[in-house]
Amino acid sequence: MKVTFKLFATLMKYLPPDANGHEVPMDVDESTSAFDLLDHFNVPREMAHLVLVNGVYLQPEERTLPLKENDVLAIWPPVAGG
């Protein structure tokens, strides 16, 4: 199935060189979860602070659930600001 994997800010360094900006379209198995994609790209799970699927926040316990066809997984690291 097709999904889009997006990384932002300091996490972009984990994307492959052929990434289109901050995203990579992918064909994945139907059992693939958000954590599976993080592991595939060697993104440390503790660095995945804000995890959204189709704009909806995933609680940590939901990150093991399978994604669906055409889902967009977007991940941001912890950030600080003032």
VEXKE-850727 format. One record per residue (C-alpha): residue number from 1; residue in one letter; x, y, z. Coordinates in pm, whole numbers, plus 50000, padded with zeros to 5 digits. Example, Ala and Ser with C-alpha at 12.3 -4.5 7.8 and 13.67 -1.06 7.14 Angstrom:
 seq type  east north    up
   1    A 51230 49550 50780
   2    S 51367 49894 50714
//
This chain:
 seq type  east north    up
   1    M 50000 50000 50000
   2    K 50110 50359 49947
   3    V 50187 50597 50233
   4    T 50380 50923 50264
   5    F 50647 50956 50533
   6    K 50739 51311 50639
   7    L 51010 51427 50877
   8    F 51058 51785 50992
   9    A 51327 52003 51149
  10    T 51633 51812 51275
  11    L 51477 51476 51182
  12    M 51508 51549 50809
  13    K 51866 51419 50819
  14    Y 51723 51065 50846
  15    L 51552 51086 50507
  16    P 51720 50926 50206
  17    P 51900 51149 49954
  18    D 51621 51104 49699
  19    A 51357 51248 49935
  20    N 51138 51521 49791
  21    G 51201 51799 50042
  22    H 51084 51660 50373
  23    E 50882 51364 50244
  24    V 50916 51020 50091
  25    P 50632 50837 49917
  26    M 50655 50467 49997
  27    D 50505 50129 49921
  28    V 50473 49938 50248
  29    D 50318 49620 50382
  30    E 49964 49647 50522
  31    S 50092 49571 50873
  32    T 50335 49868 50875
  33    S 50302 50103 51172
  34    A 50444 50447 51252
  35    F 50710 50281 51469
  36    D 50801 50047 51182
  37    L 50875 50344 50957
  38    L 51075 50520 51228
  39    D 51282 50205 51271
  40    H 51324 50162 50894
  41    F 51483 50507 50867
  42    N 51678 50470 51194
  43    V 51494 50760 51357
  44    P 51529 50725 51736
  45    R 51181 50671 51877
  46    E 51247 50913 52161
  47    M 51304 51186 51900
  48    A 50953 51136 51756
  49    H 50775 51385 51977
  50    L 50482 51494 51762
  51    V 50346 51210 51547
  52    L 50050 51279 51319
  53    V 49862 51060 51073
  54    N 49657 51266 50829
  55    G 49685 51560 51068
  56    V 49562 51368 51373
  57    Y 49793 51323 51673
  58    L 49886 50963 51757
  59    Q 49918 50880 52124
  60    P 50232 50673 52198
  61    E 50027 50354 52235
  62    E 49870 50412 51890
  63    R 50204 50424 51712
  64    T 50212 50044 51684
  65    L 49882 50030 51494
  66    P 49894 49961 51118
  67    L 49876 50254 50881
  68    K 49616 50262 50602
  69    E 49635 50316 50228
  70    N 49729 50677 50139
  71    D 49802 50775 50500
  72    V 50043 51063 50556
  73    L 50268 51012 50857
  74    A 50432 51336 50974
  75    I 50684 51352 51259
  76    W 50847 51641 51447
  77    P 51119 51627 51711
  78    P 51089 51791 52052
  79    V 51130 52165 52011
  80    A 51186 52456 52245
  81    G 51098 52814 52186
  82    G 51038 53135 52354
//
